[in-house]
Structure formats: C-alpha cells, structure tokens
C-alpha cells in the first residue's frame, strides 16, 4: 500500500511538471507602483514571485512599498505603506503574446510615519491585515521576458479596527523561467 501511494504521488508530481510546460514554471516581477490613499499620492515599488503549477494556476507572493514625504517650514513628515500578500493567481494563456491574470492574495501590511521638528525625530508604526484583489495584463516580448502593461489591485488594509480600500497600479518587467 505504501508503494502504491508513493507511486501515485510520483505520477502526480510528474503530471504537474508536464502541465506547466505550456507556460513558465516561475515568474519574477518588478516595477513602479502607485497608490492613492486618503487623498494622498504614494509612489513606490512592487515585486512578486509566482510559481506556476500548470499553464493557468500559480501561487504568488506579492510585496510592495509606497512612500510620501512633505516638508513645510522646517518640519518634515514621511509616511510609508508596506504590504506582503500571498495566494492563488489564475492566468489565461490562450494567446502567445497577451496574458491576462487575476488573483486574490492575503497577508499583512505595515504603515509608518516619521516627523522631524527642529532636528528631533518622532516615529510610529503599526502592523495590520491586508488583502490584495485584482489582476493585470502581461505582454510577452520573448520566452524569457514580458512587460506588465498594467496591474490594477484593490489593496484592502485593516489597522486599529479601521478598514481602508485603496487602488494600486503597477507597471514593470516580468522575468519568465523554465519555459
């Protein structure tokens, strides 16, 4: 019985490898990102790593950092938002050049603020829950490189019992491996 279970497991793993041949096994994305939160424009970066189990289903880890700074009369205020979310991604690879995708990711976020008045710095930060729901479109430039034309997400964060939903747009380059 043990040998049968091991054999079935091996067949399953081999079939996953064969199914993933229609698309890349892994994808790394990096690029510019923008969030509008509470009437403020935050600029920053977005990066993700995806492991594709077959041509339409993968597991993604998405990481981003967004920043805003303001200096008024010798007083500076800097705010940052970091998010780290994980979950499934569904891709539609019917076309060799255009690959739309959708995903629902969950994880955490950290918001921080620092102010400097007359050379004295005060800072505070808080960790919270984050959900990232959205998708995008990649244009495949070559078997190993794609351009993320757009990624649009709703970044939902919860800090101190207050929930915020902010739009996030990202653009950049996708490196594709083991096609």
Residue frames as qw, qx, qy, qz and C-alpha x, y, z in Angstrom:
[[0.000, 0.886, 0.464, 0.000, 0.00, 0.00, 0.00],
 [0.324, -0.780, 0.105, 0.526, 2.84, 2.37, 0.88],
 [0.394, -0.128, 0.603, 0.682, 4.50, 1.74, -2.51],
 [0.204, 0.624, 0.675, 0.335, 1.20, 2.43, -4.29],
 [0.131, -0.935, -0.246, 0.218, 0.80, 5.78, -2.50],
 [0.374, -0.592, 0.349, 0.622, 4.41, 6.72, -3.35],
 [0.370, 0.162, 0.703, 0.585, 3.88, 5.73, -7.00],
 [0.101, 0.808, 0.558, 0.157, 0.65, 7.78, -7.24],
 [0.255, -0.878, -0.034, 0.405, 2.43, 10.75, -5.66],
 [0.412, -0.331, 0.523, 0.669, 5.27, 10.47, -8.16],
 [0.284, 0.461, 0.703, 0.462, 2.83, 10.29, -11.08],
 [0.050, -0.916, -0.387, 0.099, 1.04, 13.39, -9.72],
 [0.322, -0.745, 0.194, 0.551, 4.31, 15.35, -9.48],
 [0.387, -0.050, 0.653, 0.649, 5.37, 14.34, -12.99],
 [0.192, 0.673, 0.654, 0.287, 1.97, 15.37, -14.36],
 [0.140, -0.918, -0.171, 0.330, 2.32, 18.81, -12.74],
 [0.356, -0.497, 0.444, 0.655, 5.66, 19.25, -14.46],
 [0.311, 0.249, 0.744, 0.536, 4.21, 18.22, -17.80],
 [0.071, 0.828, 0.555, 0.041, 1.20, 20.51, -17.40],
 [0.234, -0.842, -0.012, 0.486, 3.42, 23.51, -16.57],
 [0.528, -0.068, 0.501, 0.682, 5.23, 23.24, -19.92],
 [0.253, 0.730, 0.522, 0.361, 2.59, 25.40, -21.63],
 [0.085, -0.954, 0.003, -0.287, 3.73, 28.40, -19.59],
 [0.272, 0.585, -0.592, 0.484, 6.71, 29.43, -17.49],
 [0.647, -0.302, -0.661, 0.232, 7.34, 27.50, -14.27],
 [0.397, -0.607, -0.337, 0.600, 8.25, 30.68, -12.43],
 [0.249, 0.753, 0.228, 0.565, 7.89, 34.42, -12.95],
 [0.427, -0.445, -0.295, 0.730, 9.58, 37.34, -11.19],
 [0.149, 0.825, 0.354, 0.414, 8.05, 40.80, -11.50],
 [0.419, -0.462, -0.224, 0.749, 9.49, 44.16, -10.51],
 [0.222, 0.529, 0.384, 0.723, 8.40, 47.68, -11.24],
 [0.064, -0.171, 0.179, -0.967, 6.89, 51.03, -10.32],
 [0.231, -0.530, -0.816, -0.004, 3.72, 51.22, -8.23],
 [0.114, -0.280, 0.046, -0.952, 1.25, 53.96, -7.26],
 [0.232, -0.516, -0.807, 0.169, -1.40, 54.08, -4.51],
 [0.174, -0.480, -0.048, -0.859, -3.93, 56.82, -3.81],
 [0.489, -0.392, -0.738, 0.251, -4.78, 56.61, -0.11],
 [0.264, -0.718, -0.442, 0.468, -6.78, 59.13, 1.88],
 [0.252, 0.959, 0.120, -0.050, -6.41, 61.77, -0.81],
 [0.258, -0.785, 0.492, 0.274, -2.62, 61.37, -0.87],
 [0.806, 0.518, -0.278, -0.072, -0.48, 60.07, -3.74],
 [0.650, -0.542, 0.522, 0.109, 2.04, 57.41, -2.70],
 [0.662, 0.613, -0.412, -0.122, 4.77, 56.33, -5.14],
 [0.560, -0.531, 0.633, -0.063, 6.94, 53.25, -4.76],
 [0.230, 0.376, -0.857, -0.268, 7.75, 49.76, -5.95],
 [0.882, -0.024, 0.221, -0.416, 6.04, 46.40, -6.42],
 [0.198, 0.437, -0.867, -0.131, 7.68, 42.97, -6.73],
 [0.863, -0.079, 0.262, -0.424, 6.26, 39.47, -6.92],
 [0.022, 0.342, -0.924, -0.167, 7.33, 35.87, -7.40],
 [0.827, 0.107, 0.079, -0.546, 4.98, 33.30, -8.92],
 [0.203, -0.226, 0.944, 0.127, 5.37, 29.54, -9.08],
 [0.661, 0.193, -0.227, -0.689, 3.08, 28.16, -11.78],
 [0.579, -0.118, 0.787, -0.181, 1.70, 24.69, -11.11],
 [0.553, 0.386, 0.684, 0.277, 0.22, 24.48, -14.63],
 [0.289, 0.298, 0.362, 0.835, -0.49, 26.85, -17.53],
 [0.222, -0.665, -0.350, -0.621, -3.38, 28.60, -15.75],
 [0.650, -0.730, -0.164, -0.131, -2.79, 28.28, -11.96],
 [0.552, 0.355, -0.447, 0.608, 0.05, 29.58, -9.81],
 [0.553, -0.709, -0.340, 0.275, 0.92, 30.64, -6.27],
 [0.327, 0.702, -0.032, 0.632, 2.13, 34.24, -5.84],
 [0.493, -0.575, -0.309, 0.575, 3.96, 36.23, -3.19],
 [0.244, 0.770, 0.222, 0.546, 3.49, 39.97, -3.73],
 [0.514, -0.500, -0.254, 0.649, 5.50, 42.68, -1.93],
 [0.253, 0.740, 0.239, 0.575, 5.24, 46.46, -2.21],
 [0.398, -0.471, -0.300, 0.728, 6.44, 49.67, -0.60],
 [0.159, 0.764, 0.369, 0.505, 4.90, 53.12, -1.10],
 [0.459, -0.308, -0.276, 0.786, 6.12, 56.47, 0.22],
 [0.054, 0.868, 0.298, 0.393, 5.01, 60.06, 0.74],
 [0.514, -0.280, -0.261, 0.768, 7.05, 62.98, 2.13],
 [0.028, 0.891, 0.288, 0.349, 6.17, 66.58, 2.89],
 [0.502, -0.161, -0.255, 0.810, 8.39, 69.43, 4.11],
 [0.066, -0.841, -0.327, -0.427, 6.74, 72.59, 5.43],
 [0.188, -0.872, 0.183, -0.414, 8.53, 75.38, 7.33],
 [0.036, 0.572, -0.750, 0.331, 11.32, 73.16, 8.69],
 [0.655, -0.108, 0.638, -0.391, 9.00, 70.31, 9.59],
 [0.388, 0.266, -0.766, -0.439, 9.17, 67.09, 7.58],
 [0.747, -0.019, 0.497, -0.441, 6.64, 64.28, 7.57],
 [0.302, 0.325, -0.823, -0.354, 7.30, 60.92, 5.89],
 [0.783, -0.004, 0.403, -0.474, 4.75, 58.14, 5.57],
 [0.198, 0.328, -0.871, -0.307, 5.26, 54.60, 4.26],
 [0.852, 0.028, 0.234, -0.467, 2.97, 51.69, 3.46],
 [0.090, 0.368, -0.908, -0.179, 4.38, 48.17, 3.03],
 [0.855, 0.038, 0.153, -0.494, 2.27, 45.17, 2.00],
 [0.050, 0.338, -0.932, -0.121, 3.15, 41.48, 1.78],
 [0.771, 0.128, 0.261, -0.567, 0.44, 39.18, 0.46],
 [0.081, -0.243, 0.942, 0.219, 0.25, 35.57, -0.82],
 [0.651, 0.284, 0.528, -0.465, -2.28, 33.44, -2.67],
 [0.631, 0.275, 0.677, 0.261, -3.53, 31.99, -5.95],
 [0.177, 0.561, -0.264, -0.764, -3.17, 33.56, -9.39],
 [0.676, 0.401, 0.618, 0.004, -5.17, 32.50, -12.45],
 [0.025, -0.513, 0.443, 0.735, -3.72, 33.20, -15.90],
 [0.752, 0.524, 0.347, -0.198, -5.30, 32.88, -19.34],
 [0.284, -0.532, 0.600, 0.526, -2.56, 31.81, -21.78],
 [0.715, 0.495, 0.492, -0.032, -4.59, 31.22, -24.97],
 [0.465, 0.875, -0.066, 0.119, -2.53, 33.84, -26.81],
 [0.824, 0.027, -0.149, 0.545, 1.29, 33.66, -27.04],
 [0.322, 0.416, -0.069, 0.848, 1.66, 37.43, -26.67],
 [0.341, -0.480, 0.116, -0.800, -1.04, 38.65, -24.26],
 [0.484, -0.193, -0.826, 0.216, -1.53, 37.00, -20.83],
 [0.403, -0.588, 0.037, -0.701, -4.29, 38.40, -18.58],
 [0.456, -0.073, -0.815, 0.351, -4.36, 37.27, -14.96],
 [0.495, -0.644, -0.076, -0.578, -6.50, 37.59, -11.83],
 [0.524, 0.050, -0.728, 0.440, -5.68, 36.93, -8.19],
 [0.555, -0.739, -0.100, -0.369, -6.81, 37.13, -4.59],
 [0.578, 0.246, -0.561, 0.539, -3.98, 37.49, -2.06],
 [0.564, -0.790, -0.144, -0.192, -3.99, 37.80, 1.73],
 [0.690, 0.111, -0.375, 0.609, -1.28, 38.74, 4.20],
 [0.415, -0.695, -0.324, 0.489, -0.15, 41.74, 6.16],
 [0.307, 0.776, 0.087, 0.544, 0.73, 45.40, 5.92],
 [0.525, -0.452, -0.277, 0.666, 2.78, 47.89, 7.88],
 [0.149, 0.877, 0.194, 0.414, 2.15, 51.61, 7.96],
 [0.612, -0.361, -0.220, 0.668, 4.67, 54.01, 9.40],
 [0.127, 0.927, 0.138, 0.325, 5.11, 57.74, 9.89],
 [0.636, -0.272, -0.169, 0.702, 8.04, 59.87, 10.95],
 [0.093, 0.951, 0.160, 0.249, 8.19, 63.58, 11.61],
 [0.627, -0.076, -0.182, 0.753, 11.17, 65.80, 12.28],
 [0.096, -0.946, -0.202, -0.234, 10.69, 69.13, 14.05],
 [0.129, -0.912, 0.351, -0.171, 13.73, 71.27, 14.84],
 [0.297, 0.537, -0.781, 0.117, 16.05, 68.27, 14.46],
 [0.406, -0.144, 0.798, -0.422, 14.02, 65.97, 16.75],
 [0.448, 0.053, -0.733, -0.510, 12.55, 62.85, 15.11],
 [0.548, -0.010, 0.640, -0.538, 9.43, 61.04, 16.29],
 [0.403, 0.155, -0.746, -0.506, 8.19, 57.90, 14.58],
 [0.625, 0.007, 0.609, -0.487, 5.37, 55.38, 14.92],
 [0.371, 0.194, -0.765, -0.489, 4.31, 52.29, 13.02],
 [0.683, -0.008, 0.516, -0.517, 1.61, 49.65, 13.11],
 [0.009, 0.097, -0.937, -0.337, 1.11, 46.19, 11.60],
 [0.620, 0.223, 0.303, -0.689, -2.24, 45.13, 10.18],
 [0.636, 0.232, 0.734, 0.060, -4.08, 42.76, 7.90],
 [0.216, 0.512, -0.367, -0.746, -4.01, 43.14, 4.10],
 [0.675, 0.358, 0.645, 0.026, -5.94, 41.71, 1.17],
 [0.023, 0.486, -0.455, -0.746, -4.97, 42.33, -2.42],
 [0.598, 0.437, 0.668, -0.069, -7.64, 41.64, -5.08],
 [0.299, 0.772, -0.171, -0.534, -7.07, 42.38, -8.75],
 [0.833, 0.222, 0.436, 0.258, -5.26, 41.40, -11.88],
 [0.022, -0.747, 0.320, 0.582, -3.46, 42.64, -14.91],
 [0.831, 0.549, 0.086, -0.019, -2.12, 42.04, -18.39],
 [0.489, -0.538, 0.508, 0.463, 1.38, 40.97, -19.47],
 [0.675, 0.690, -0.166, -0.201, 2.73, 41.38, -22.99],
 [0.862, -0.228, 0.354, 0.282, 5.20, 38.58, -23.78],
 [0.218, 0.865, -0.344, -0.293, 8.19, 40.16, -25.52],
 [0.432, 0.453, -0.778, -0.053, 10.26, 36.94, -25.61],
 [0.775, -0.221, -0.588, -0.061, 10.12, 33.50, -23.99],
 [0.591, -0.194, -0.522, 0.583, 12.07, 34.86, -21.01],
 [0.096, -0.181, -0.230, 0.951, 10.78, 38.46, -20.69],
 [0.009, -0.695, -0.661, -0.282, 7.34, 40.05, -20.53],
 [0.032, 0.218, -0.136, 0.966, 6.18, 43.61, -19.92],
 [0.056, -0.550, -0.766, 0.329, 3.46, 44.11, -17.32],
 [0.072, 0.489, 0.379, 0.783, 1.31, 46.60, -19.18],
 [0.383, -0.497, 0.139, -0.766, -0.90, 47.14, -16.15],
 [0.409, -0.240, -0.843, 0.253, -1.65, 45.57, -12.82],
 [0.326, -0.457, 0.012, -0.827, -4.67, 47.04, -11.02],
 [0.444, -0.216, -0.828, 0.268, -5.45, 45.94, -7.48],
 [0.462, -0.737, -0.084, -0.486, -7.69, 46.88, -4.61],
 [0.428, 0.175, -0.690, 0.557, -5.41, 46.92, -1.57],
 [0.590, -0.652, -0.248, -0.407, -7.62, 46.43, 1.47],
 [0.397, 0.233, -0.648, 0.607, -5.90, 47.10, 4.80],
 [0.589, -0.698, -0.333, -0.234, -7.10, 46.98, 8.39],
 [0.397, 0.233, -0.491, 0.740, -5.28, 48.94, 11.10],
 [0.029, 0.047, 0.559, -0.827, -6.62, 49.58, 14.62],
 [0.285, 0.472, 0.767, -0.329, -10.13, 48.42, 13.70],
 [0.366, 0.718, 0.014, -0.592, -10.36, 50.72, 10.68],
 [0.694, 0.204, 0.610, 0.325, -10.55, 49.29, 7.15],
 [0.169, 0.724, -0.216, -0.632, -9.30, 51.15, 4.08],
 [0.758, 0.346, 0.507, 0.221, -9.62, 50.19, 0.41],
 [0.001, -0.782, 0.279, 0.557, -7.14, 51.87, -1.90],
 [0.828, 0.560, 0.039, -0.022, -6.45, 51.45, -5.60],
 [0.477, -0.591, 0.515, 0.398, -2.96, 50.32, -6.57],
 [0.749, 0.655, -0.054, -0.083, -1.50, 50.46, -10.09],
 [0.563, -0.538, 0.529, 0.337, 1.79, 48.78, -11.02],
 [0.720, 0.676, -0.132, -0.080, 3.86, 48.54, -14.21],
 [0.344, -0.708, 0.602, 0.136, 7.16, 46.82, -14.91],
 [0.468, 0.460, -0.723, -0.217, 9.12, 43.84, -16.22],
 [0.901, -0.200, 0.285, -0.259, 8.39, 40.11, -15.75],
 [0.141, 0.524, -0.829, -0.133, 11.23, 37.59, -16.00],
 [0.922, 0.023, 0.019, -0.386, 9.97, 34.14, -17.01],
 [0.145, -0.545, 0.826, -0.006, 11.86, 30.92, -16.20],
 [0.317, -0.060, 0.947, 0.005, 11.86, 27.28, -17.46],
 [0.625, 0.388, -0.003, -0.677, 9.53, 27.65, -20.35]]
